[in-house]
Amino acid sequence: MQEQIIAILNEICGADPGEIRGDTPLFDEGLLDSFALVQLIVALEDQLSVSLDPAELERSDMATPAAIAATVAVHRA
């Protein structure tokens, strides 16, 4: 699932393949901002069949692709 999330992030952030890894700090690297985060949540919901409520998410839940994968896994269960 992490590979799918990285592919989604590459598309939203305009990142080059290999630029985003599982431990890449997305906010600190300037890859995600509030607008891109909304786009990411919508894409995750569409492509991974998960329901995410932005009001329930912490910044740390979306800080890295690995954290996003863990968040998606929790919300799928």
mmJSON file of the N, C-alpha and C atoms, coordinates in Angstrom:
{"data_MODEL":{"atom_site":{
"group_PDB":["ATOM","ATOM","ATOM","ATOM","ATOM","ATOM","ATOM","ATOM","ATOM","ATOM","ATOM","ATOM","ATOM","ATOM","ATOM","ATOM","ATOM","ATOM","ATOM","ATOM","ATOM","ATOM","ATOM","ATOM","ATOM","ATOM","ATOM","ATOM","ATOM","ATOM","ATOM","ATOM","ATOM","ATOM","ATOM","ATOM","ATOM","ATOM","ATOM","ATOM","ATOM","ATOM","ATOM","ATOM","ATOM","ATOM","ATOM","ATOM","ATOM","ATOM","ATOM","ATOM","ATOM","ATOM","ATOM","ATOM","ATOM","ATOM","ATOM","ATOM","ATOM","ATOM","ATOM","ATOM","ATOM","ATOM","ATOM","ATOM","ATOM","ATOM","ATOM","ATOM","ATOM","ATOM","ATOM","ATOM","ATOM","ATOM","ATOM","ATOM","ATOM","ATOM","ATOM","ATOM","ATOM","ATOM","ATOM","ATOM","ATOM","ATOM","ATOM","ATOM","ATOM","ATOM","ATOM","ATOM","ATOM","ATOM","ATOM","ATOM","ATOM","ATOM","ATOM","ATOM","ATOM","ATOM","ATOM","ATOM","ATOM","ATOM","ATOM","ATOM","ATOM","ATOM","ATOM","ATOM","ATOM","ATOM","ATOM","ATOM","ATOM","ATOM","ATOM","ATOM","ATOM","ATOM","ATOM","ATOM","ATOM","ATOM","ATOM","ATOM","ATOM","ATOM","ATOM","ATOM","ATOM","ATOM","ATOM","ATOM","ATOM","ATOM","ATOM","ATOM","ATOM","ATOM","ATOM","ATOM","ATOM","ATOM","ATOM","ATOM","ATOM","ATOM","ATOM","ATOM","ATOM","ATOM","ATOM","ATOM","ATOM","ATOM","ATOM","ATOM","ATOM","ATOM","ATOM","ATOM","ATOM","ATOM","ATOM","ATOM","ATOM","ATOM","ATOM","ATOM","ATOM","ATOM","ATOM","ATOM","ATOM","ATOM","ATOM","ATOM","ATOM","ATOM","ATOM","ATOM","ATOM","ATOM","ATOM","ATOM","ATOM","ATOM","ATOM","ATOM","ATOM","ATOM","ATOM","ATOM","ATOM","ATOM","ATOM","ATOM","ATOM","ATOM","ATOM","ATOM","ATOM","ATOM","ATOM","ATOM","ATOM","ATOM","ATOM","ATOM","ATOM","ATOM","ATOM","ATOM","ATOM","ATOM","ATOM","ATOM","ATOM","ATOM","ATOM","ATOM","ATOM","ATOM","ATOM"],
"id":[1,2,3,4,5,6,7,8,9,10,11,12,13,14,15,16,17,18,19,20,21,22,23,24,25,26,27,28,29,30,31,32,33,34,35,36,37,38,39,40,41,42,43,44,45,46,47,48,49,50,51,52,53,54,55,56,57,58,59,60,61,62,63,64,65,66,67,68,69,70,71,72,73,74,75,76,77,78,79,80,81,82,83,84,85,86,87,88,89,90,91,92,93,94,95,96,97,98,99,100,101,102,103,104,105,106,107,108,109,110,111,112,113,114,115,116,117,118,119,120,121,122,123,124,125,126,127,128,129,130,131,132,133,134,135,136,137,138,139,140,141,142,143,144,145,146,147,148,149,150,151,152,153,154,155,156,157,158,159,160,161,162,163,164,165,166,167,168,169,170,171,172,173,174,175,176,177,178,179,180,181,182,183,184,185,186,187,188,189,190,191,192,193,194,195,196,197,198,199,200,201,202,203,204,205,206,207,208,209,210,211,212,213,214,215,216,217,218,219,220,221,222,223,224,225,226,227,228,229,230,231],
"type_symbol":["N","C","C","N","C","C","N","C","C","N","C","C","N","C","C","N","C","C","N","C","C","N","C","C","N","C","C","N","C","C","N","C","C","N","C","C","N","C","C","N","C","C","N","C","C","N","C","C","N","C","C","N","C","C","N","C","C","N","C","C","N","C","C","N","C","C","N","C","C","N","C","C","N","C","C","N","C","C","N","C","C","N","C","C","N","C","C","N","C","C","N","C","C","N","C","C","N","C","C","N","C","C","N","C","C","N","C","C","N","C","C","N","C","C","N","C","C","N","C","C","N","C","C","N","C","C","N","C","C","N","C","C","N","C","C","N","C","C","N","C","C","N","C","C","N","C","C","N","C","C","N","C","C","N","C","C","N","C","C","N","C","C","N","C","C","N","C","C","N","C","C","N","C","C","N","C","C","N","C","C","N","C","C","N","C","C","N","C","C","N","C","C","N","C","C","N","C","C","N","C","C","N","C","C","N","C","C","N","C","C","N","C","C","N","C","C","N","C","C","N","C","C","N","C","C","N","C","C","N","C","C"],
"label_atom_id":["N","CA","C","N","CA","C","N","CA","C","N","CA","C","N","CA","C","N","CA","C","N","CA","C","N","CA","C","N","CA","C","N","CA","C","N","CA","C","N","CA","C","N","CA","C","N","CA","C","N","CA","C","N","CA","C","N","CA","C","N","CA","C","N","CA","C","N","CA","C","N","CA","C","N","CA","C","N","CA","C","N","CA","C","N","CA","C","N","CA","C","N","CA","C","N","CA","C","N","CA","C","N","CA","C","N","CA","C","N","CA","C","N","CA","C","N","CA","C","N","CA","C","N","CA","C","N","CA","C","N","CA","C","N","CA","C","N","CA","C","N","CA","C","N","CA","C","N","CA","C","N","CA","C","N","CA","C","N","CA","C","N","CA","C","N","CA","C","N","CA","C","N","CA","C","N","CA","C","N","CA","C","N","CA","C","N","CA","C","N","CA","C","N","CA","C","N","CA","C","N","CA","C","N","CA","C","N","CA","C","N","CA","C","N","CA","C","N","CA","C","N","CA","C","N","CA","C","N","CA","C","N","CA","C","N","CA","C","N","CA","C","N","CA","C","N","CA","C","N","CA","C","N","CA","C","N","CA","C","N","CA","C","N","CA","C","N","CA","C"],
"label_alt_id":[null,null,null,null,null,null,null,null,null,null,null,null,null,null,null,null,null,null,null,null,null,null,null,null,null,null,null,null,null,null,null,null,null,null,null,null,null,null,null,null,null,null,null,null,null,null,null,null,null,null,null,null,null,null,null,null,null,null,null,null,null,null,null,null,null,null,null,null,null,null,null,null,null,null,null,null,null,null,null,null,null,null,null,null,null,null,null,null,null,null,null,null,null,null,null,null,null,null,null,null,null,null,null,null,null,null,null,null,null,null,null,null,null,null,null,null,null,null,null,null,null,null,null,null,null,null,null,null,null,null,null,null,null,null,null,null,null,null,null,null,null,null,null,null,null,null,null,null,null,null,null,null,null,null,null,null,null,null,null,null,null,null,null,null,null,null,null,null,null,null,null,null,null,null,null,null,null,null,null,null,null,null,null,null,null,null,null,null,null,null,null,null,null,null,null,null,null,null,null,null,null,null,null,null,null,null,null,null,null,null,null,null,null,null,null,null,null,null,null,null,null,null,null,null,null,null,null,null,null,null,null],
"label_comp_id":["MET","MET","MET","GLN","GLN","GLN","GLU","GLU","GLU","GLN","GLN","GLN","ILE","ILE","ILE","ILE","ILE","ILE","ALA","ALA","ALA","ILE","ILE","ILE","LEU","LEU","LEU","ASN","ASN","ASN","GLU","GLU","GLU","ILE","ILE","ILE","CYS","CYS","CYS","GLY","GLY","GLY","ALA","ALA","ALA","ASP","ASP","ASP","PRO","PRO","PRO","GLY","GLY","GLY","GLU","GLU","GLU","ILE","ILE","ILE","ARG","ARG","ARG","GLY","GLY","GLY","ASP","ASP","ASP","THR","THR","THR","PRO","PRO","PRO","LEU","LEU","LEU","PHE","PHE","PHE","ASP","ASP","ASP","GLU","GLU","GLU","GLY","GLY","GLY","LEU","LEU","LEU","LEU","LEU","LEU","ASP","ASP","ASP","SER","SER","SER","PHE","PHE","PHE","ALA","ALA","ALA","LEU","LEU","LEU","VAL","VAL","VAL","GLN","GLN","GLN","LEU","LEU","LEU","ILE","ILE","ILE","VAL","VAL","VAL","ALA","ALA","ALA","LEU","LEU","LEU","GLU","GLU","GLU","ASP","ASP","ASP","GLN","GLN","GLN","LEU","LEU","LEU","SER","SER","SER","VAL","VAL","VAL","SER","SER","SER","LEU","LEU","LEU","ASP","ASP","ASP","PRO","PRO","PRO","ALA","ALA","ALA","GLU","GLU","GLU","LEU","LEU","LEU","GLU","GLU","GLU","ARG","ARG","ARG","SER","SER","SER","ASP","ASP","ASP","MET","MET","MET","ALA","ALA","ALA","THR","THR","THR","PRO","PRO","PRO","ALA","ALA","ALA","ALA","ALA","ALA","ILE","ILE","ILE","ALA","ALA","ALA","ALA","ALA","ALA","THR","THR","THR","VAL","VAL","VAL","ALA","ALA","ALA","VAL","VAL","VAL","HIS","HIS","HIS","ARG","ARG","ARG","ALA","ALA","ALA"],
"label_asym_id":["A","A","A","A","A","A","A","A","A","A","A","A","A","A","A","A","A","A","A","A","A","A","A","A","A","A","A","A","A","A","A","A","A","A","A","A","A","A","A","A","A","A","A","A","A","A","A","A","A","A","A","A","A","A","A","A","A","A","A","A","A","A","A","A","A","A","A","A","A","A","A","A","A","A","A","A","A","A","A","A","A","A","A","A","A","A","A","A","A","A","A","A","A","A","A","A","A","A","A","A","A","A","A","A","A","A","A","A","A","A","A","A","A","A","A","A","A","A","A","A","A","A","A","A","A","A","A","A","A","A","A","A","A","A","A","A","A","A","A","A","A","A","A","A","A","A","A","A","A","A","A","A","A","A","A","A","A","A","A","A","A","A","A","A","A","A","A","A","A","A","A","A","A","A","A","A","A","A","A","A","A","A","A","A","A","A","A","A","A","A","A","A","A","A","A","A","A","A","A","A","A","A","A","A","A","A","A","A","A","A","A","A","A","A","A","A","A","A","A","A","A","A","A","A","A","A","A","A","A","A","A"],
"label_entity_id":["1","1","1","1","1","1","1","1","1","1","1","1","1","1","1","1","1","1","1","1","1","1","1","1","1","1","1","1","1","1","1","1","1","1","1","1","1","1","1","1","1","1","1","1","1","1","1","1","1","1","1","1","1","1","1","1","1","1","1","1","1","1","1","1","1","1","1","1","1","1","1","1","1","1","1","1","1","1","1","1","1","1","1","1","1","1","1","1","1","1","1","1","1","1","1","1","1","1","1","1","1","1","1","1","1","1","1","1","1","1","1","1","1","1","1","1","1","1","1","1","1","1","1","1","1","1","1","1","1","1","1","1","1","1","1","1","1","1","1","1","1","1","1","1","1","1","1","1","1","1","1","1","1","1","1","1","1","1","1","1","1","1","1","1","1","1","1","1","1","1","1","1","1","1","1","1","1","1","1","1","1","1","1","1","1","1","1","1","1","1","1","1","1","1","1","1","1","1","1","1","1","1","1","1","1","1","1","1","1","1","1","1","1","1","1","1","1","1","1","1","1","1","1","1","1","1","1","1","1","1","1"],
"label_seq_id":[1,1,1,2,2,2,3,3,3,4,4,4,5,5,5,6,6,6,7,7,7,8,8,8,9,9,9,10,10,10,11,11,11,12,12,12,13,13,13,14,14,14,15,15,15,16,16,16,17,17,17,18,18,18,19,19,19,20,20,20,21,21,21,22,22,22,23,23,23,24,24,24,25,25,25,26,26,26,27,27,27,28,28,28,29,29,29,30,30,30,31,31,31,32,32,32,33,33,33,34,34,34,35,35,35,36,36,36,37,37,37,38,38,38,39,39,39,40,40,40,41,41,41,42,42,42,43,43,43,44,44,44,45,45,45,46,46,46,47,47,47,48,48,48,49,49,49,50,50,50,51,51,51,52,52,52,53,53,53,54,54,54,55,55,55,56,56,56,57,57,57,58,58,58,59,59,59,60,60,60,61,61,61,62,62,62,63,63,63,64,64,64,65,65,65,66,66,66,67,67,67,68,68,68,69,69,69,70,70,70,71,71,71,72,72,72,73,73,73,74,74,74,75,75,75,76,76,76,77,77,77],
"pdbx_PDB_ins_code":[null,null,null,null,null,null,null,null,null,null,null,null,null,null,null,null,null,null,null,null,null,null,null,null,null,null,null,null,null,null,null,null,null,null,null,null,null,null,null,null,null,null,null,null,null,null,null,null,null,null,null,null,null,null,null,null,null,null,null,null,null,null,null,null,null,null,null,null,null,null,null,null,null,null,null,null,null,null,null,null,null,null,null,null,null,null,null,null,null,null,null,null,null,null,null,null,null,null,null,null,null,null,null,null,null,null,null,null,null,null,null,null,null,null,null,null,null,null,null,null,null,null,null,null,null,null,null,null,null,null,null,null,null,null,null,null,null,null,null,null,null,null,null,null,null,null,null,null,null,null,null,null,null,null,null,null,null,null,null,null,null,null,null,null,null,null,null,null,null,null,null,null,null,null,null,null,null,null,null,null,null,null,null,null,null,null,null,null,null,null,null,null,null,null,null,null,null,null,null,null,null,null,null,null,null,null,null,null,null,null,null,null,null,null,null,null,null,null,null,null,null,null,null,null,null,null,null,null,null,null,null],
"Cartn_x":[0.825,0.0,0.871,2.02,2.885,3.316,3.532,3.924,2.801,1.548,0.404,0.336,0.576,0.538,1.638,2.812,3.915,3.573,2.95,2.542,1.525,0.583,-0.409,0.292,1.215,1.958,2.785,3.432,4.221,3.356,2.139,1.221,0.773,0.378,-0.136,0.968,2.133,3.228,4.109,3.947,4.812,6.239,6.398,7.73,8.247,9.547,10.187,10.173,10.106,10.175,11.44,11.288,12.412,12.64,12.014,12.187,11.488,10.331,9.565,9.765,10.215,10.4,9.455,9.426,8.536,8.742,9.983,10.288,10.455,10.092,10.237,9.276,9.803,8.933,8.245,7.016,6.313,6.092,5.729,5.514,6.845,7.819,9.121,9.87,9.645,10.295,9.53,8.385,7.587,6.793,6.646,5.904,4.4,3.988,2.57,2.295,1.229,0.691,-0.791,-1.524,-2.921,-3.752,-3.507,-4.254,-3.917,-2.633,-2.213,-2.705,-2.803,-3.303,-4.754,-5.568,-6.963,-7.01,-6.198,-6.129,-5.713,-4.759,-4.28,-5.393,-6.116,-7.2,-8.256,-8.629,-9.609,-9.08,-7.823,-7.232,-7.154,-6.771,-6.707,-8.083,-9.094,-10.454,-10.903,-10.609,-11.021,-10.262,-8.962,-8.127,-7.928,-8.074,-7.821,-9.081,-10.218,-11.503,-11.472,-11.099,-11.042,-11.767,-12.317,-12.977,-12.15,-11.674,-10.848,-11.531,-11.698,-12.271,-11.124,-10.901,-9.785,-9.801,-10.976,-11.076,-10.51,-10.465,-9.957,-8.468,-7.88,-6.482,-5.558,-4.462,-3.385,-2.343,-1.583,-0.509,0.436,0.705,1.609,1.057,-0.279,-0.897,-0.561,-0.206,0.042,1.464,2.351,3.681,4.621,4.484,5.332,4.461,4.929,4.162,3.919,4.876,4.694,3.582,3.547,2.495,1.134,1.099,-0.156,-0.645,0.262,-0.112,-0.692,-0.091,-0.603,-1.975,-2.158,-3.449,-4.535,-4.205,-5.165,-5.529,-4.535,-4.783,-5.74,-5.58,-6.453,-7.881,-8.019,-9.352,-10.044,-9.297,-9.887,-10.433,-9.85,-10.211,-11.6],
"Cartn_y":[-1.191,0.0,1.259,1.197,2.371,2.809,1.84,2.185,2.947,2.539,3.245,4.668,4.819,6.143,7.025,6.473,7.243,7.655,6.769,7.108,8.253,8.199,9.277,10.584,10.513,11.709,12.279,11.408,11.881,12.695,12.209,12.898,14.233,14.237,15.466,16.501,16.038,16.957,17.299,16.566,16.793,16.343,15.356,14.864,13.9,13.834,12.88,11.499,10.439,9.08,8.923,8.338,8.142,9.287,10.43,11.587,11.356,10.709,10.447,8.994,8.795,7.454,7.319,6.169,5.909,6.832,7.291,8.128,9.615,10.004,11.402,12.283,13.298,14.216,15.184,14.899,15.593,17.081,17.442,18.859,19.597,18.983,19.621,19.829,18.935,19.051,19.982,20.484,21.38,20.667,19.368,18.6,18.656,18.802,18.901,20.217,20.86,22.012,21.729,22.659,22.383,22.054,22.722,22.437,21.056,20.727,19.41,18.307,18.602,17.617,17.252,18.245,17.978,17.123,17.452,16.651,15.217,15.069,13.746,12.933,13.542,12.834,12.363,13.225,12.85,11.699,11.773,10.711,9.395,9.458,8.244,7.609,8.428,7.912,7.254,7.89,7.357,6.087,6.109,5.022,3.871,4.13,3.077,2.679,3.19,2.831,2.963,4.145,4.43,5.742,5.914,7.154,7.849,9.047,9.807,11.138,11.413,12.683,13.618,14.676,15.583,16.13,16.295,16.824,15.848,14.582,13.566,13.272,13.813,13.519,14.518,13.998,14.84,15.034,16.084,16.305,15.107,14.508,13.356,12.15,12.062,10.962,11.03,12.214,12.426,12.938,12.788,13.385,12.697,11.389,10.608,9.592,9.061,8.0,6.791,6.448,5.336,5.643,6.873,7.273,7.278,7.718,7.713,6.281,5.366,3.954,3.389,3.721,3.242,3.844,5.107,5.769,5.139,4.893,4.261,2.864,2.11,0.764,0.782,1.742,1.854,2.183,3.083,3.509,2.502,1.584,0.509,-0.6,-0.776,-1.892,-1.753],
"Cartn_z":[0.0,0.0,0.0,0.642,0.71,-0.689,-1.582,-2.952,-3.656,-3.421,-3.993,-3.456,-2.172,-1.547,-2.118,-2.303,-2.881,-4.31,-5.076,-6.447,-6.439,-5.521,-5.393,-5.021,-4.072,-3.65,-4.794,-5.572,-6.712,-7.662,-7.899,-8.808,-8.223,-6.971,-6.337,-6.146,-5.718,-5.386,-6.574,-7.673,-8.823,-8.557,-7.69,-7.331,-8.385,-8.49,-9.393,-8.765,-9.597,-9.044,-8.193,-7.037,-6.131,-5.161,-5.413,-4.523,-3.186,-3.23,-2.01,-1.617,-0.381,0.187,1.382,1.973,3.093,4.272,4.465,5.628,5.284,4.077,3.674,4.478,5.167,5.92,4.948,4.626,3.544,3.802,5.01,5.323,5.434,6.104,6.302,4.986,4.026,2.717,1.772,2.228,1.405,0.317,0.443,-0.558,-0.325,0.931,1.265,1.969,1.542,2.259,2.476,3.012,3.347,2.114,0.998,-0.227,-0.765,-0.819,-1.304,-0.372,0.909,1.865,1.563,1.239,0.878,-0.39,-1.374,-2.6,-2.282,-1.39,-1.004,-0.349,0.571,1.265,0.265,-0.668,-1.689,-2.539,-2.953,-3.779,-3.008,-1.743,-0.925,-0.806,-0.57,-0.448,-1.75,-2.873,-4.171,-4.55,-4.368,-4.887,-3.907,-2.616,-1.63,-0.865,-1.273,-0.656,0.864,1.305,2.733,2.972,4.156,4.518,5.596,5.276,6.215,6.53,7.796,8.229,8.597,7.816,8.107,9.528,10.11,11.476,12.502,12.16,13.084,12.885,11.821,11.514,12.184,12.692,13.228,12.126,12.22,11.242,11.199,12.347,12.405,11.646,11.5,10.755,9.273,8.794,7.377,7.114,8.08,8.006,7.026,6.875,5.971,5.242,4.121,3.469,4.383,5.219,6.153,7.156,7.648,8.586,7.901,6.651,5.898,5.714,5.381,5.205,6.495,7.633,8.918,9.206,8.891,9.101,8.237,6.973,6.069,6.568,7.028,7.527,8.717,9.615,10.784,10.362,9.388,8.96,8.05,7.516,6.71,7.592,8.759,9.643,10.218],
"occupancy":[1.0,1.0,1.0,1.0,1.0,1.0,1.0,1.0,1.0,1.0,1.0,1.0,1.0,1.0,1.0,1.0,1.0,1.0,1.0,1.0,1.0,1.0,1.0,1.0,1.0,1.0,1.0,1.0,1.0,1.0,1.0,1.0,1.0,1.0,1.0,1.0,1.0,1.0,1.0,1.0,1.0,1.0,1.0,1.0,1.0,1.0,1.0,1.0,1.0,1.0,1.0,1.0,1.0,1.0,1.0,1.0,1.0,1.0,1.0,1.0,1.0,1.0,1.0,1.0,1.0,1.0,1.0,1.0,1.0,1.0,1.0,1.0,1.0,1.0,1.0,1.0,1.0,1.0,1.0,1.0,1.0,1.0,1.0,1.0,1.0,1.0,1.0,1.0,1.0,1.0,1.0,1.0,1.0,1.0,1.0,1.0,1.0,1.0,1.0,1.0,1.0,1.0,1.0,1.0,1.0,1.0,1.0,1.0,1.0,1.0,1.0,1.0,1.0,1.0,1.0,1.0,1.0,1.0,1.0,1.0,1.0,1.0,1.0,1.0,1.0,1.0,1.0,1.0,1.0,1.0,1.0,1.0,1.0,1.0,1.0,1.0,1.0,1.0,1.0,1.0,1.0,1.0,1.0,1.0,1.0,1.0,1.0,1.0,1.0,1.0,1.0,1.0,1.0,1.0,1.0,1.0,1.0,1.0,1.0,1.0,1.0,1.0,1.0,1.0,1.0,1.0,1.0,1.0,1.0,1.0,1.0,1.0,1.0,1.0,1.0,1.0,1.0,1.0,1.0,1.0,1.0,1.0,1.0,1.0,1.0,1.0,1.0,1.0,1.0,1.0,1.0,1.0,1.0,1.0,1.0,1.0,1.0,1.0,1.0,1.0,1.0,1.0,1.0,1.0,1.0,1.0,1.0,1.0,1.0,1.0,1.0,1.0,1.0,1.0,1.0,1.0,1.0,1.0,1.0,1.0,1.0,1.0,1.0,1.0,1.0,1.0,1.0,1.0,1.0,1.0,1.0],
"B_iso_or_equiv":[0.0,0.0,0.0,0.0,0.0,0.0,0.0,0.0,0.0,0.0,0.0,0.0,0.0,0.0,0.0,0.0,0.0,0.0,0.0,0.0,0.0,0.0,0.0,0.0,0.0,0.0,0.0,0.0,0.0,0.0,0.0,0.0,0.0,0.0,0.0,0.0,0.0,0.0,0.0,0.0,0.0,0.0,0.0,0.0,0.0,0.0,0.0,0.0,0.0,0.0,0.0,0.0,0.0,0.0,0.0,0.0,0.0,0.0,0.0,0.0,0.0,0.0,0.0,0.0,0.0,0.0,0.0,0.0,0.0,0.0,0.0,0.0,0.0,0.0,0.0,0.0,0.0,0.0,0.0,0.0,0.0,0.0,0.0,0.0,0.0,0.0,0.0,0.0,0.0,0.0,0.0,0.0,0.0,0.0,0.0,0.0,0.0,0.0,0.0,0.0,0.0,0.0,0.0,0.0,0.0,0.0,0.0,0.0,0.0,0.0,0.0,0.0,0.0,0.0,0.0,0.0,0.0,0.0,0.0,0.0,0.0,0.0,0.0,0.0,0.0,0.0,0.0,0.0,0.0,0.0,0.0,0.0,0.0,0.0,0.0,0.0,0.0,0.0,0.0,0.0,0.0,0.0,0.0,0.0,0.0,0.0,0.0,0.0,0.0,0.0,0.0,0.0,0.0,0.0,0.0,0.0,0.0,0.0,0.0,0.0,0.0,0.0,0.0,0.0,0.0,0.0,0.0,0.0,0.0,0.0,0.0,0.0,0.0,0.0,0.0,0.0,0.0,0.0,0.0,0.0,0.0,0.0,0.0,0.0,0.0,0.0,0.0,0.0,0.0,0.0,0.0,0.0,0.0,0.0,0.0,0.0,0.0,0.0,0.0,0.0,0.0,0.0,0.0,0.0,0.0,0.0,0.0,0.0,0.0,0.0,0.0,0.0,0.0,0.0,0.0,0.0,0.0,0.0,0.0,0.0,0.0,0.0,0.0,0.0,0.0,0.0,0.0,0.0,0.0,0.0,0.0],
"pdbx_formal_charge":[null,null,null,null,null,null,null,null,null,null,null,null,null,null,null,null,null,null,null,null,null,null,null,null,null,null,null,null,null,null,null,null,null,null,null,null,null,null,null,null,null,null,null,null,null,null,null,null,null,null,null,null,null,null,null,null,null,null,null,null,null,null,null,null,null,null,null,null,null,null,null,null,null,null,null,null,null,null,null,null,null,null,null,null,null,null,null,null,null,null,null,null,null,null,null,null,null,null,null,null,null,null,null,null,null,null,null,null,null,null,null,null,null,null,null,null,null,null,null,null,null,null,null,null,null,null,null,null,null,null,null,null,null,null,null,null,null,null,null,null,null,null,null,null,null,null,null,null,null,null,null,null,null,null,null,null,null,null,null,null,null,null,null,null,null,null,null,null,null,null,null,null,null,null,null,null,null,null,null,null,null,null,null,null,null,null,null,null,null,null,null,null,null,null,null,null,null,null,null,null,null,null,null,null,null,null,null,null,null,null,null,null,null,null,null,null,null,null,null,null,null,null,null,null,null,null,null,null,null,null,null],
"auth_seq_id":[1,1,1,2,2,2,3,3,3,4,4,4,5,5,5,6,6,6,7,7,7,8,8,8,9,9,9,10,10,10,11,11,11,12,12,12,13,13,13,14,14,14,15,15,15,16,16,16,17,17,17,18,18,18,19,19,19,20,20,20,21,21,21,22,22,22,23,23,23,24,24,24,25,25,25,26,26,26,27,27,27,28,28,28,29,29,29,30,30,30,31,31,31,32,32,32,33,33,33,34,34,34,35,35,35,36,36,36,37,37,37,38,38,38,39,39,39,40,40,40,41,41,41,42,42,42,43,43,43,44,44,44,45,45,45,46,46,46,47,47,47,48,48,48,49,49,49,50,50,50,51,51,51,52,52,52,53,53,53,54,54,54,55,55,55,56,56,56,57,57,57,58,58,58,59,59,59,60,60,60,61,61,61,62,62,62,63,63,63,64,64,64,65,65,65,66,66,66,67,67,67,68,68,68,69,69,69,70,70,70,71,71,71,72,72,72,73,73,73,74,74,74,75,75,75,76,76,76,77,77,77],
"auth_comp_id":["MET","MET","MET","GLN","GLN","GLN","GLU","GLU","GLU","GLN","GLN","GLN","ILE","ILE","ILE","ILE","ILE","ILE","ALA","ALA","ALA","ILE","ILE","ILE","LEU","LEU","LEU","ASN","ASN","ASN","GLU","GLU","GLU","ILE","ILE","ILE","CYS","CYS","CYS","GLY","GLY","GLY","ALA","ALA","ALA","ASP","ASP","ASP","PRO","PRO","PRO","GLY","GLY","GLY","GLU","GLU","GLU","ILE","ILE","ILE","ARG","ARG","ARG","GLY","GLY","GLY","ASP","ASP","ASP","THR","THR","THR","PRO","PRO","PRO","LEU","LEU","LEU","PHE","PHE","PHE","ASP","ASP","ASP","GLU","GLU","GLU","GLY","GLY","GLY","LEU","LEU","LEU","LEU","LEU","LEU","ASP","ASP","ASP","SER","SER","SER","PHE","PHE","PHE","ALA","ALA","ALA","LEU","LEU","LEU","VAL","VAL","VAL","GLN","GLN","GLN","LEU","LEU","LEU","ILE","ILE","ILE","VAL","VAL","VAL","ALA","ALA","ALA","LEU","LEU","LEU","GLU","GLU","GLU","ASP","ASP","ASP","GLN","GLN","GLN","LEU","LEU","LEU","SER","SER","SER","VAL","VAL","VAL","SER","SER","SER","LEU","LEU","LEU","ASP","ASP","ASP","PRO","PRO","PRO","ALA","ALA","ALA","GLU","GLU","GLU","LEU","LEU","LEU","GLU","GLU","GLU","ARG","ARG","ARG","SER","SER","SER","ASP","ASP","ASP","MET","MET","MET","ALA","ALA","ALA","THR","THR","THR","PRO","PRO","PRO","ALA","ALA","ALA","ALA","ALA","ALA","ILE","ILE","ILE","ALA","ALA","ALA","ALA","ALA","ALA","THR","THR","THR","VAL","VAL","VAL","ALA","ALA","ALA","VAL","VAL","VAL","HIS","HIS","HIS","ARG","ARG","ARG","ALA","ALA","ALA"],
"auth_asym_id":["A","A","A","A","A","A","A","A","A","A","A","A","A","A","A","A","A","A","A","A","A","A","A","A","A","A","A","A","A","A","A","A","A","A","A","A","A","A","A","A","A","A","A","A","A","A","A","A","A","A","A","A","A","A","A","A","A","A","A","A","A","A","A","A","A","A","A","A","A","A","A","A","A","A","A","A","A","A","A","A","A","A","A","A","A","A","A","A","A","A","A","A","A","A","A","A","A","A","A","A","A","A","A","A","A","A","A","A","A","A","A","A","A","A","A","A","A","A","A","A","A","A","A","A","A","A","A","A","A","A","A","A","A","A","A","A","A","A","A","A","A","A","A","A","A","A","A","A","A","A","A","A","A","A","A","A","A","A","A","A","A","A","A","A","A","A","A","A","A","A","A","A","A","A","A","A","A","A","A","A","A","A","A","A","A","A","A","A","A","A","A","A","A","A","A","A","A","A","A","A","A","A","A","A","A","A","A","A","A","A","A","A","A","A","A","A","A","A","A","A","A","A","A","A","A","A","A","A","A","A","A"],
"auth_atom_id":["N","CA","C","N","CA","C","N","CA","C","N","CA","C","N","CA","C","N","CA","C","N","CA","C","N","CA","C","N","CA","C","N","CA","C","N","CA","C","N","CA","C","N","CA","C","N","CA","C","N","CA","C","N","CA","C","N","CA","C","N","CA","C","N","CA","C","N","CA","C","N","CA","C","N","CA","C","N","CA","C","N","CA","C","N","CA","C","N","CA","C","N","CA","C","N","CA","C","N","CA","C","N","CA","C","N","CA","C","N","CA","C","N","CA","C","N","CA","C","N","CA","C","N","CA","C","N","CA","C","N","CA","C","N","CA","C","N","CA","C","N","CA","C","N","CA","C","N","CA","C","N","CA","C","N","CA","C","N","CA","C","N","CA","C","N","CA","C","N","CA","C","N","CA","C","N","CA","C","N","CA","C","N","CA","C","N","CA","C","N","CA","C","N","CA","C","N","CA","C","N","CA","C","N","CA","C","N","CA","C","N","CA","C","N","CA","C","N","CA","C","N","CA","C","N","CA","C","N","CA","C","N","CA","C","N","CA","C","N","CA","C","N","CA","C","N","CA","C","N","CA","C","N","CA","C","N","CA","C","N","CA","C","N","CA","C","N","CA","C"],
"pdbx_PDB_model_num":[1,1,1,1,1,1,1,1,1,1,1,1,1,1,1,1,1,1,1,1,1,1,1,1,1,1,1,1,1,1,1,1,1,1,1,1,1,1,1,1,1,1,1,1,1,1,1,1,1,1,1,1,1,1,1,1,1,1,1,1,1,1,1,1,1,1,1,1,1,1,1,1,1,1,1,1,1,1,1,1,1,1,1,1,1,1,1,1,1,1,1,1,1,1,1,1,1,1,1,1,1,1,1,1,1,1,1,1,1,1,1,1,1,1,1,1,1,1,1,1,1,1,1,1,1,1,1,1,1,1,1,1,1,1,1,1,1,1,1,1,1,1,1,1,1,1,1,1,1,1,1,1,1,1,1,1,1,1,1,1,1,1,1,1,1,1,1,1,1,1,1,1,1,1,1,1,1,1,1,1,1,1,1,1,1,1,1,1,1,1,1,1,1,1,1,1,1,1,1,1,1,1,1,1,1,1,1,1,1,1,1,1,1,1,1,1,1,1,1,1,1,1,1,1,1,1,1,1,1,1,1]
}}}
